[in-house]
């Protein structure tokens, strides 16, 4: 999957955000929706954490983006 693939969603967690809360919210939502990400990558930089999540379908990615406003 490439970064510009419509099945990819990117979540930014800044240094001032609560990482545990954010990741917990993502995991709970995925579990409730019975969605298993196809890919999950993280990267850390000076601004915070970036989570790149790949989904099996565009519809799953769109639902995720709508829920988390990304």
Secondary structure, 3 states (H helix, E strand, C coil): CCCCCCCEEEEEEECCCCHHHHHHHHHHHHHHHCCCCCEEEEEEECCEEEEEEECCCHHHHHHHHHHHCC
